[in-house]
Amino acid sequence: MFRNWRIGSVNGALLAAYFIPAWTLVAFNIMVAPVHGLYERPSVAVALFLSDHLQMAGMSTVRAAWLLALGRLTVVAFFAIYLALLCIPRIRKSGGSDEALGIALAIGSVISFASMVMASKVGEMAALRLHATELLLLLGAAIVVVIERPEAAPQAAQAQGKAPVPLGLEQAELLHNR
């Protein structure tokens, strides 16, 4: 079952297993109680930066908190789409799910990087470590996705004049059963 999984697919699935529950809980805490949710550990650096450096007041802080929650939920949604596409073998083998993963990695990296910069500006070391770790996870996965390309289709390889591609086990079984 796992012989046709690429390293990038497994890496993306593991990232989704972390980011979907973690970022969903943070986003829902912000949506339920925006100010209280914003001052919890994963978002405290953003809250302190908004209040100290940008001097945002009540409703502006709530709007910024909701925008942060929307960004996190967008990343969660793209990771969920990636997992759904990953379950279809034809799409997984051709690398069709990499676009959803790439969007999740890009938006998540921007959010984590901005949060990390804000944490360093306000001196919140625990939040800085959290956001730096998340950023490194996302950037590492992006590097793997960029470097590892999906296999070329057998028809495309034959059309380019390359040597014939041997049949896989599944194709050989289909031909044998005819």
MDTraj code that builds the backbone (N, CA, C; nanometers):
import mdtraj as md
import numpy as np

residues = "MET PHE ARG ASN TRP ARG ILE GLY SER VAL ASN GLY ALA LEU LEU ALA ALA TYR PHE ILE PRO ALA TRP THR LEU VAL ALA PHE ASN ILE MET VAL ALA PRO VAL HIS GLY LEU TYR GLU ARG PRO SER VAL ALA VAL ALA LEU PHE LEU SER ASP HIS LEU GLN MET ALA GLY MET SER THR VAL ARG ALA ALA TRP LEU LEU ALA LEU GLY ARG LEU THR VAL VAL ALA PHE PHE ALA ILE TYR LEU ALA LEU LEU CYS ILE PRO ARG ILE ARG LYS SER GLY GLY SER ASP GLU ALA LEU GLY ILE ALA LEU ALA ILE GLY SER VAL ILE SER PHE ALA SER MET VAL MET ALA SER LYS VAL GLY GLU MET ALA ALA LEU ARG LEU HIS ALA THR GLU LEU LEU LEU LEU LEU GLY ALA ALA ILE VAL VAL VAL ILE GLU ARG PRO GLU ALA ALA PRO GLN ALA ALA GLN ALA GLN GLY LYS ALA PRO VAL PRO LEU GLY LEU GLU GLN ALA GLU LEU LEU HIS ASN ARG".split()
xyz = np.array([
    [0.0806, -0.1190, 0.0000],
    [0.0000, 0.0000, 0.0000],
    [0.0853, 0.1258, 0.0000],
    [0.1945, 0.1269, 0.0736],
    [0.2751, 0.2476, 0.0858],
    [0.3942, 0.2488, -0.0084],
    [0.3975, 0.1618, -0.1092],
    [0.5147, 0.1588, -0.1952],
    [0.5167, 0.2713, -0.2982],
    [0.4038, 0.3367, -0.3231],
    [0.4029, 0.4453, -0.4204],
    [0.3869, 0.5821, -0.3547],
    [0.4168, 0.5935, -0.2282],
    [0.4100, 0.7217, -0.1578],
    [0.5458, 0.7894, -0.1697],
    [0.5440, 0.9168, -0.2009],
    [0.6671, 0.9939, -0.2074],
    [0.6978, 1.0515, -0.0691],
    [0.8217, 1.0927, -0.0482],
    [0.8616, 1.1494, 0.0804],
    [0.7847, 1.2782, 0.1073],
    [0.7643, 1.3590, 0.0038],
    [0.6897, 1.4832, 0.0192],
    [0.5450, 1.4596, 0.0611],
    [0.4854, 1.3507, 0.0124],
    [0.3476, 1.3189, 0.0502],
    [0.3383, 1.2815, 0.1975],
    [0.4308, 1.1998, 0.2422],
    [0.4317, 1.1597, 0.3835],
    [0.4618, 1.2804, 0.4723],
    [0.5585, 1.3617, 0.4309],
    [0.5939, 1.4814, 0.5069],
    [0.4752, 1.5769, 0.5161],
    [0.4041, 1.5968, 0.4056],
    [0.2870, 1.6840, 0.4066],
    [0.1757, 1.6297, 0.4944],
    [0.1573, 1.4978, 0.4935],
    [0.0543, 1.4371, 0.5783],
    [0.0885, 1.4539, 0.7264],
    [0.2150, 1.4398, 0.7603],
    [0.2562, 1.4599, 0.8997],
    [0.2400, 1.6058, 0.9422],
    [0.2729, 1.6984, 0.8529],
    [0.2515, 1.8398, 0.8834],
    [0.1035, 1.8695, 0.9030],
    [0.0202, 1.8125, 0.8172],
    [-0.1242, 1.8338, 0.8306],
    [-0.1747, 1.7763, 0.9621],
    [-0.1174, 1.6633, 1.0045],
    [-0.1590, 1.6027, 1.1318],
    [-0.1246, 1.6927, 1.2505],
    [-0.0229, 1.7766, 1.2367],
    [0.0094, 1.8717, 1.3439],
    [-0.0712, 2.0004, 1.3306],
    [-0.0697, 2.0604, 1.2118],
    [-0.1257, 2.1946, 1.1956],
    [-0.2782, 2.1975, 1.2003],
    [-0.3454, 2.0958, 1.1513],
    [-0.4924, 2.1002, 1.1508],
    [-0.5484, 2.1116, 1.2925],
    [-0.5137, 2.0219, 1.3858],
    [-0.5718, 2.0392, 1.5194],
    [-0.5160, 2.1599, 1.5958],
    [-0.3860, 2.1842, 1.5841],
    [-0.3251, 2.2923, 1.6626],
    [-0.3784, 2.4289, 1.6195],
    [-0.3771, 2.4561, 1.4916],
    [-0.4206, 2.5868, 1.4445],
    [-0.5726, 2.6017, 1.4473],
    [-0.6459, 2.4922, 1.4370],
    [-0.7919, 2.5014, 1.4474],
    [-0.8330, 2.5412, 1.5885],
    [-0.7700, 2.4820, 1.6891],
    [-0.8021, 2.5183, 1.8274],
    [-0.7688, 2.6644, 1.8565],
    [-0.6547, 2.7096, 1.8082],
    [-0.6159, 2.8493, 1.8300],
    [-0.7151, 2.9424, 1.7602],
    [-0.7523, 2.9098, 1.6372],
    [-0.8453, 2.9956, 1.5619],
    [-0.9831, 2.9983, 1.6268],
    [-1.0312, 2.8833, 1.6731],
    [-1.1629, 2.8814, 1.7365],
    [-1.1615, 2.9544, 1.8708],
    [-1.0523, 2.9461, 1.9454],
    [-1.0418, 3.0240, 2.0694],
    [-1.0464, 3.1738, 2.0401],
    [-0.9840, 3.2156, 1.9304],
    [-0.9882, 3.3567, 1.8932],
    [-1.1282, 3.3956, 1.8470],
    [-1.1952, 3.3073, 1.7740],
    [-1.3288, 3.3411, 1.7248],
    [-1.4304, 3.3492, 1.8376],
    [-1.4188, 3.2635, 1.9383],
    [-1.5142, 3.2632, 2.0495],
    [-1.4942, 3.3853, 2.1387],
    [-1.3712, 3.4094, 2.1778],
    [-1.3403, 3.5246, 2.2632],
    [-1.2160, 3.5920, 2.2044],
    [-1.2345, 3.6900, 2.1153],
    [-1.1197, 3.7439, 2.0397],
    [-1.0051, 3.7966, 2.1248],
    [-1.0338, 3.8751, 2.2247],
    [-0.9246, 3.9327, 2.3033],
    [-0.8603, 3.8258, 2.3915],
    [-0.9409, 3.7442, 2.4570],
    [-0.8867, 3.6376, 2.5412],
    [-0.8092, 3.5362, 2.4574],
    [-0.8634, 3.4986, 2.3427],
    [-0.7953, 3.4027, 2.2556],
    [-0.6668, 3.4580, 2.1980],
    [-0.6639, 3.5893, 2.1732],
    [-0.5436, 3.6507, 2.1185],
    [-0.4309, 3.6555, 2.2215],
    [-0.4652, 3.6623, 2.3503],
    [-0.3628, 3.6689, 2.4549],
    [-0.3218, 3.5317, 2.5076],
    [-0.3631, 3.4225, 2.4413],
    [-0.3124, 3.2901, 2.4774],
    [-0.1761, 3.2702, 2.4125],
    [-0.1023, 3.1702, 2.4592],
    [0.0382, 3.1532, 2.4218],
    [0.0665, 3.1541, 2.2714],
    [-0.0102, 3.0847, 2.1856],
    [0.0277, 3.0850, 2.0438],
    [0.0135, 3.2218, 1.9751],
    [-0.0656, 3.3114, 2.0316],
    [-0.0887, 3.4400, 1.9663],
    [-0.0502, 3.5594, 2.0530],
    [0.0096, 3.5362, 2.1677],
    [0.0374, 3.6459, 2.2608],
    [0.1360, 3.7461, 2.2020],
    [0.2292, 3.7006, 2.1212],
    [0.3252, 3.7928, 2.0622],
    [0.2565, 3.8894, 1.9663],
    [0.1608, 3.8390, 1.8909],
    [0.0852, 3.9251, 1.7995],
    [0.0048, 4.0269, 1.8800],
    [-0.0582, 3.9812, 1.9881],
    [-0.1388, 4.0715, 2.0718],
    [-0.0524, 4.1807, 2.1343],
    [0.0625, 4.1433, 2.1877],
    [0.1507, 4.2422, 2.2490],
    [0.2059, 4.3405, 2.1454],
    [0.2386, 4.2902, 2.0276],
    [0.2893, 4.3782, 1.9224],
    [0.1811, 4.4767, 1.8784],
    [0.0578, 4.4269, 1.8627],
    [-0.0513, 4.5152, 1.8209],
    [-0.0786, 4.6234, 1.9250],
    [-0.0763, 4.5854, 2.0518],
    [-0.1086, 4.6838, 2.1550],
    [0.0085, 4.7767, 2.1864],
    [0.1319, 4.7255, 2.1864],
    [0.2473, 4.8073, 2.2243],
    [0.3020, 4.8911, 2.1089],
    [0.3248, 4.8271, 1.9948],
    [0.3914, 4.8964, 1.8846],
    [0.2941, 4.9668, 1.7902],
    [0.1803, 4.9067, 1.7647],
    [0.0836, 4.9694, 1.6744],
    [-0.0234, 5.0475, 1.7494],
    [-0.0281, 5.0332, 1.8797],
    [-0.1209, 5.1027, 1.9688],
    [-0.2655, 5.0924, 1.9218],
    [-0.3054, 4.9696, 1.8913],
    [-0.4428, 4.9445, 1.8499],
    [-0.5334, 4.9402, 1.9719],
    [-0.6515, 4.9931, 1.9560],
    [-0.7497, 4.9916, 2.0641],
    [-0.8490, 4.8788, 2.0401],
    [-0.9470, 4.8657, 2.1264],
    [-1.0468, 4.7596, 2.1351],
    [-1.0914, 4.6940, 2.0060],
    [-1.1736, 4.7627, 1.9270],
    [-1.2314, 4.7001, 1.8086],
    [-1.1268, 4.6695, 1.7032],
    [-1.0250, 4.7508, 1.6917],
    [-0.9180, 4.7235, 1.5953],
    [-0.8427, 4.5971, 1.6325],
    [-0.8220, 4.5755, 1.7612],
    [-0.7558, 4.4530, 1.8070],
    [-0.8421, 4.3314, 1.7784],
    [-0.9719, 4.3439, 1.7989],
    [-1.0640, 4.2334, 1.7698],
    [-1.0615, 4.2012, 1.6207],
    [-1.0617, 4.3020, 1.5362],
    [-1.0569, 4.2790, 1.3906],
    [-0.9262, 4.2117, 1.3499],
    [-0.8164, 4.2557, 1.4084],
    [-0.6870, 4.1929, 1.3787],
    [-0.6848, 4.0479, 1.4267],
    [-0.7465, 4.0212, 1.5413],
    [-0.7535, 3.8842, 1.5925],
    [-0.8355, 3.7970, 1.4989],
    [-0.9473, 3.8485, 1.4506],
    [-1.0298, 3.7712, 1.3576],
    [-0.9570, 3.7471, 1.2256],
    [-0.8785, 3.8442, 1.1818],
    [-0.8002, 3.8271, 1.0598],
    [-0.6942, 3.7183, 1.0785],
    [-0.6319, 3.7161, 1.1955],
    [-0.5350, 3.6105, 1.2257],
    [-0.6037, 3.4740, 1.2289],
    [-0.7218, 3.4670, 1.2897],
    [-0.7964, 3.3411, 1.2943],
    [-0.8363, 3.2971, 1.1536],
    [-0.8765, 3.3908, 1.0691],
    [-0.9120, 3.3577, 0.9312],
    [-0.7917, 3.3047, 0.8545],
    [-0.6763, 3.3647, 0.8753],
    [-0.5546, 3.3155, 0.8099],
    [-0.5190, 3.1751, 0.8544],
    [-0.5302, 3.1505, 0.9830],
    [-0.5001, 3.0160, 1.0336],
    [-0.6007, 2.9133, 0.9815],
    [-0.7274, 2.9498, 0.9756],
    [-0.8287, 2.8569, 0.9230],
    [-0.8109, 2.8327, 0.7733],
    [-0.7597, 2.9310, 0.7013],
    [-0.7301, 2.9115, 0.5595],
    [-0.6203, 2.8072, 0.5419],
    [-0.5174, 2.8161, 0.6235],
    [-0.4098, 2.7159, 0.6184],
    [-0.4647, 2.5783, 0.6527],
    [-0.5485, 2.5707, 0.7547],
    [-0.6098, 2.4433, 0.7938],
    [-0.6936, 2.3873, 0.6796],
    [-0.7694, 2.4729, 0.6116],
    [-0.8532, 2.4274, 0.5008],
    [-0.7685, 2.3708, 0.3868],
    [-0.6587, 2.4355, 0.3538],
    [-0.5737, 2.3839, 0.2460],
    [-0.5035, 2.2543, 0.2865],
    [-0.4670, 2.2403, 0.4134],
    [-0.4118, 2.1120, 0.4586],
    [-0.5181, 2.0023, 0.4505],
    [-0.6428, 2.0343, 0.4828],
    [-0.7510, 1.9352, 0.4733],
    [-0.7766, 1.8964, 0.3280],
    [-0.7732, 1.9935, 0.2371],
    [-0.7883, 1.9628, 0.0943],
    [-0.6733, 1.8747, 0.0482],
    [-0.5534, 1.9048, 0.0951],
    [-0.4370, 1.8234, 0.0596],
    [-0.4555, 1.6788, 0.1060],
    [-0.5020, 1.6595, 0.2292],
    [-0.5236, 1.5229, 0.2781],
    [-0.6313, 1.4509, 0.1986],
    [-0.7365, 1.5232, 0.1593],
    [-0.8422, 1.4611, 0.0794],
    [-0.7882, 1.4192, -0.0575],
    [-0.7086, 1.5041, -0.1198],
    [-0.6503, 1.4691, -0.2498],
    [-0.5462, 1.3589, -0.2373],
    [-0.4814, 1.3528, -0.1246],
    [-0.3786, 1.2512, -0.1022],
    [-0.4385, 1.1109, -0.0954],
    [-0.5647, 1.1014, -0.0599],
    [-0.6309, 0.9709, -0.0492],
    [-0.6628, 0.9094, -0.1849],
    [-0.6576, 0.9864, -0.2915],
    [-0.6843, 0.9350, -0.4260],
    [-0.5504, 0.8968, -0.4892],
    [-0.5266, 0.7671, -0.5125],
    [-0.3936, 0.7235, -0.5585],
    [-0.3476, 0.7882, -0.6891],
    [-0.4377, 0.8054, -0.7849],
    [-0.3983, 0.8627, -0.9139],
    [-0.3464, 1.0055, -0.8961],
    [-0.4121, 1.0832, -0.8114],
    [-0.3698, 1.2209, -0.7877],
    [-0.2408, 1.2242, -0.7071],
    [-0.2292, 1.1337, -0.6096],
    [-0.1085, 1.1297, -0.5263],
    [0.0139, 1.0952, -0.6105],
    [0.0022, 0.9959, -0.7021],
    [0.1166, 0.9550, -0.7832],
    [0.1603, 1.0632, -0.8801],
    [0.0645, 1.1379, -0.9328],
    [0.0985, 1.2410, -1.0308],
    [0.1407, 1.3720, -0.9654],
    [0.1262, 1.3843, -0.8342],
    [0.1646, 1.5062, -0.7648],
    [0.0582, 1.6140, -0.7731],
    [-0.0666, 1.5768, -0.8000],
    [-0.1747, 1.6728, -0.8126],
    [-0.2137, 1.7396, -0.6827],
    [-0.1757, 1.6805, -0.5728],
    [-0.2104, 1.7388, -0.4426],
    [-0.1063, 1.8388, -0.3935],
    [0.0038, 1.8510, -0.4668],
    [0.1115, 1.9395, -0.4232],
    [0.0722, 2.0868, -0.4262],
    [-0.0241, 2.1232, -0.5110],
    [-0.0649, 2.2634, -0.5181],
    [-0.1340, 2.3072, -0.3889],
    [-0.2236, 2.2239, -0.3378],
    [-0.2903, 2.2573, -0.2112],
    [-0.1888, 2.2624, -0.0973],
    [-0.0941, 2.1697, -0.0980],
    [0.0106, 2.1712, 0.0043],
    [0.0968, 2.2963, -0.0084],
    [0.1294, 2.3351, -0.1301],
    [0.2111, 2.4541, -0.1509],
    [0.1432, 2.5815, -0.1011],
    [0.0118, 2.5917, -0.1244],
    [-0.0612, 2.7092, -0.0767],
    [-0.0636, 2.7110, 0.0754],
    [-0.0887, 2.5952, 0.1369],
    [-0.0890, 2.5871, 0.2834],
    [0.0484, 2.6224, 0.3394],
    [0.1540, 2.5732, 0.2759],
    [0.2894, 2.6026, 0.3236],
    [0.3225, 2.7508, 0.3076],
    [0.2804, 2.8119, 0.1971],
    [0.3113, 2.9525, 0.1740],
    [0.2393, 3.0424, 0.2742],
    [0.1088, 3.0234, 0.2887],
    [0.0336, 3.1086, 0.3813],
    [0.0775, 3.0830, 0.5257],
    [0.0978, 2.9563, 0.5608],
    [0.1429, 2.9229, 0.6958],
    [0.2798, 2.9794, 0.7260],
    [0.3697, 2.9793, 0.6273],
    [0.5031, 3.0357, 0.6477],
    [0.4975, 3.1863, 0.6702],
    [0.4112, 3.2534, 0.5958],
    [0.3976, 3.3986, 0.6136],
    [0.3448, 3.4303, 0.7535],
    [0.2426, 3.3558, 0.7973],
    [0.1864, 3.3787, 0.9310],
    [0.2892, 3.3486, 1.0391],
    [0.3597, 3.2371, 1.0267],
    [0.4598, 3.2001, 1.1275],
    [0.5768, 3.2976, 1.1288],
    [0.6196, 3.3413, 1.0102],
    [0.7314, 3.4366, 1.0045],
    [0.6919, 3.5703, 1.0669],
    [0.5739, 3.6188, 1.0324],
    [0.5292, 3.7463, 1.0898],
    [0.5134, 3.7344, 1.2414],
    [0.4588, 3.6225, 1.2873],
    [0.4439, 3.6019, 1.4318],
    [0.5789, 3.5919, 1.5006],
    [0.6758, 3.5293, 1.4335],
    [0.8098, 3.5172, 1.4901],
    [0.8773, 3.6539, 1.5010],
    [0.8615, 3.7360, 1.3995],
    [0.9194, 3.8709, 1.4034],
    [0.8544, 3.9529, 1.5141],
    [0.7215, 3.9416, 1.5258],
    [0.6517, 4.0153, 1.6327],
    [0.6951, 3.9669, 1.7700],
    [0.7163, 3.8356, 1.7849],
    [0.7613, 3.7810, 1.9129],
    [0.9007, 3.8315, 1.9476],
    [0.9875, 3.8448, 1.8480],
    [1.1221, 3.8957, 1.8766],
    [1.1186, 4.0441, 1.9124],
    [1.0256, 4.1189, 1.8532],
    [1.0153, 4.2625, 1.8837],
    [0.9651, 4.2881, 2.0253],
    [0.8742, 4.2013, 2.0745],
    [0.8193, 4.2236, 2.2090],
    [0.8935, 4.1450, 2.3157],
    [0.9887, 4.0594, 2.2769],
    [1.0692, 3.9864, 2.3737],
    [0.9998, 3.8654, 2.4344],
    [0.9074, 3.8071, 2.3638],
    [0.8341, 3.6889, 2.4120],
    [0.9066, 3.5643, 2.3613],
    [0.9940, 3.5057, 2.4452],
    [1.0825, 3.3978, 2.4002],
    [1.0101, 3.2659, 2.3749],
    [0.9101, 3.2321, 2.4555],
    [0.8374, 3.1067, 2.4339],
    [0.7618, 3.1112, 2.3018],
    [0.6992, 3.2236, 2.2728],
    [0.6281, 3.2381, 2.1451],
    [0.7268, 3.2403, 2.0291],
    [0.8440, 3.3004, 2.0487],
    [0.9466, 3.3029, 1.9448],
    [0.9912, 3.1619, 1.9092],
    [1.0138, 3.0787, 2.0098],
    [1.0525, 2.9392, 1.9845],
    [0.9430, 2.8624, 1.9118],
    [0.8174, 2.8827, 1.9535],
    [0.7049, 2.8141, 1.8890],
    [0.6946, 2.8522, 1.7420],
    [0.6978, 2.9809, 1.7119],
    [0.6809, 3.0260, 1.5740],
    [0.8032, 2.9925, 1.4882],
    [0.9223, 2.9953, 1.5473],
    [1.0417, 2.9563, 1.4719],
    [1.0376, 2.8074, 1.4377],
    [0.9910, 2.7261, 1.5304],
    [0.9789, 2.5831, 1.5041],
    [0.8770, 2.5557, 1.3953],
    [0.7618, 2.6216, 1.4034],
    [0.6598, 2.6029, 1.2994],
    [0.7105, 2.6507, 1.1633],
    [0.7819, 2.7618, 1.1620],
    [0.8366, 2.8128, 1.0361],
    [0.9380, 2.7160, 0.9765],
    [1.0238, 2.6587, 1.0604],
    [1.1213, 2.5616, 1.0096],
    [1.0533, 2.4357, 0.9563],
    [0.9475, 2.3908, 1.0228],
    [0.8714, 2.2765, 0.9720],
    [0.8131, 2.3059, 0.8341],
    [0.7527, 2.4225, 0.8200],
    [0.6897, 2.4595, 0.6937],
    [0.7928, 2.4796, 0.5827],
    [0.9027, 2.5454, 0.6126],
    [1.0058, 2.5675, 0.5110],
    [1.0746, 2.4374, 0.4702],
    [1.0963, 2.3480, 0.5664],
    [1.1541, 2.2175, 0.5331],
    [1.0640, 2.1377, 0.4404],
    [0.9346, 2.1410, 0.4660],
    [0.8399, 2.0710, 0.3787],
    [0.8358, 2.1358, 0.2407],
    [0.8459, 2.2675, 0.2357],
    [0.8452, 2.3364, 0.1063],
    [0.9678, 2.2976, 0.0237],
    [1.0813, 2.2845, 0.0884],
    [1.2027, 2.2436, 0.0177],
    [1.1883, 2.1027, -0.0373],
    [1.1321, 2.0127, 0.0417],
    [1.1122, 1.8752, -0.0052],
    [1.0161, 1.8718, -0.1232],
    [0.9086, 1.9496, -0.1175],
    [0.8110, 1.9510, -0.2268],
    [0.8739, 2.0080, -0.3541],
    [0.9562, 2.1114, -0.3408],
    [1.0181, 2.1730, -0.4582],
    [1.1204, 2.0792, -0.5213],
    [1.1999, 2.0124, -0.4404],
    [1.3069, 1.9275, -0.4929],
    [1.2533, 1.7953, -0.5468],
    [1.1590, 1.7346, -0.4783],
    [1.1094, 1.6027, -0.5180],
    [0.9963, 1.6186, -0.6184],
    [1.0182, 1.5778, -0.7392],
    [0.9178, 1.5854, -0.8440],
    [0.8480, 1.4505, -0.8574],
    [0.7192, 1.4484, -0.8969],
    [0.6500, 1.3212, -0.9181],
    [0.7064, 1.2485, -1.0395],
    [0.6832, 1.1161, -1.0454],
    [0.7322, 1.0379, -1.1581],
    [0.6635, 1.0822, -1.2858],
    [0.7379, 1.0717, -1.3947],
    [0.6786, 1.1046, -1.5239],
    [0.5842, 0.9929, -1.5649],
    [0.4790, 1.0284, -1.6317],
    [0.3831, 0.9282, -1.6791],
    [0.4491, 0.8420, -1.7855],
    [0.4156, 0.7122, -1.7928],
    [0.4778, 0.6250, -1.8930],
    [0.4533, 0.6727, -2.0360],
    [0.3363, 0.7276, -2.0670],
    [0.3069, 0.7736, -2.2019],
    [0.3954, 0.8927, -2.2381],
    [0.4185, 0.9814, -2.1440],
    [0.5023, 1.0979, -2.1708],
    [0.6465, 1.0562, -2.1944],
    [0.6939, 0.9584, -2.1220],
    [0.8312, 0.9108, -2.1399],
    [0.8474, 0.8420, -2.2745],
    [0.7479, 0.7657, -2.3170],
    [0.7559, 0.6977, -2.4456],
    [0.7419, 0.7966, -2.5606],
    [0.6610, 0.9008, -2.5420],
    [0.6426, 1.0005, -2.6464],
    [0.7704, 1.0808, -2.6690],
    [0.8531, 1.0934, -2.5690],
    [0.9778, 1.1673, -2.5819],
    [1.0889, 1.0811, -2.6409],
    [1.0596, 0.9551, -2.6718],
    [1.1579, 0.8676, -2.7337],
    [1.2504, 0.7989, -2.6357],
    [1.2148, 0.7939, -2.5126],
    [1.2989, 0.7276, -2.4133],
    [1.2711, 0.5783, -2.4176],
    [1.3492, 0.5039, -2.3444],
    [1.3326, 0.3593, -2.3374],
    [1.1962, 0.3261, -2.2795],
    [1.1375, 0.2148, -2.3195],
    [1.0056, 0.1782, -2.2672],
    [1.0101, 0.1586, -2.1157],
    [0.9063, 0.2018, -2.0537],
    [0.8954, 0.1914, -1.9092],
    [0.8371, 0.0546, -1.8763],
    [0.9018, -0.0201, -1.7857],
    [0.8456, -0.1511, -1.7516],
    [0.7102, -0.1361, -1.6824],
    [0.6269, -0.2354, -1.7029],
    [0.4949, -0.2329, -1.6413],
    [0.5059, -0.2516, -1.4917],
    [0.4235, -0.1794, -1.4211],
    [0.4172, -0.1970, -1.2774],
    [0.3368, -0.3213, -1.2443],
    [0.3329, -0.3562, -1.1201],
    [0.2616, -0.4758, -1.0761],
    [0.1132, -0.4672, -1.1069],
    [0.0543, -0.3496, -1.0889],
    [-0.0887, -0.3342, -1.1129],
    [-0.1228, -0.3495, -1.2608],
    [-0.0409, -0.2892, -1.3518],
    [-0.0673, -0.3018, -1.4945],
    [-0.0461, -0.4456, -1.5408],
    [0.0556, -0.5130, -1.4871],
    [0.0811, -0.6520, -1.5251],
    [-0.0352, -0.7413, -1.4834],
    [-0.0924, -0.7164, -1.3665],
    [-0.2074, -0.7953, -1.3227],
    [-0.3283, -0.7701, -1.4111],
    [-0.3486, -0.6457, -1.4533],
    [-0.4613, -0.6152, -1.5419],
    [-0.4467, -0.6843, -1.6755],
    [-0.3254, -0.6841, -1.7329],
    [-0.3035, -0.7514, -1.8597],
    [-0.3166, -0.9027, -1.8471],
    [-0.2738, -0.9549, -1.7353],
    [-0.2825, -1.1002, -1.7126],
    [-0.4270, -1.1464, -1.6996],
    [-0.5110, -1.0643, -1.6381],
    [-0.6514, -1.1022, -1.6152],
    [-0.7362, -1.0891, -1.7400],
    [-0.6905, -1.0244, -1.8441],
    [-0.7700, -1.0096, -1.9687],
    [-0.7745, -1.1352, -2.0414],
])
top = md.Topology()
chain = top.add_chain()
for i, resn in enumerate(residues, 1):
    res = top.add_residue(resn, chain, resSeq=i)
    for name in ("N", "CA", "C"):
        top.add_atom(name, md.element.get_by_symbol(name[0]), res)
traj = md.Trajectory(xyz[None], top)
